[in-house]
């Protein structure tokens, strides 16, 4: 089920995951898979939204991965879809750490899965 995408590597760099260089594509993909596995039970189909509907959510976490804030950055255009994405992230808390390191802030794209 492909419903989740991490935004570009620059988001991870801005979050403080790396100091001097941008993270590799493999590292971003690996972290994305960890988060996707955590979210998969909470992301549900929203009938009012098209299958292509996508919402961007900015997530802040504490040092243990507990979500402290989840806010819609770019709406899907369907309030129920946006609410589902934010609720999924909150229910999945705590989110995985990146190689044992906290991820203070990161953006996720969540798409409406097929029914």
Secondary structure as GFF3:
##gff-version 3
##sequence-region A 1 115
A	DSSP	beta_strand	4	6	.	.	.	ID=ss1
A	DSSP	alpha_helix	9	14	.	.	.	ID=ss2
A	DSSP	alpha_helix	25	39	.	.	.	ID=ss3
A	DSSP	beta_strand	54	61	.	.	.	ID=ss4
A	DSSP	beta_strand	67	74	.	.	.	ID=ss5
A	DSSP	alpha_helix	79	92	.	.	.	ID=ss6
A	DSSP	beta_strand	105	111	.	.	.	ID=ss7
###
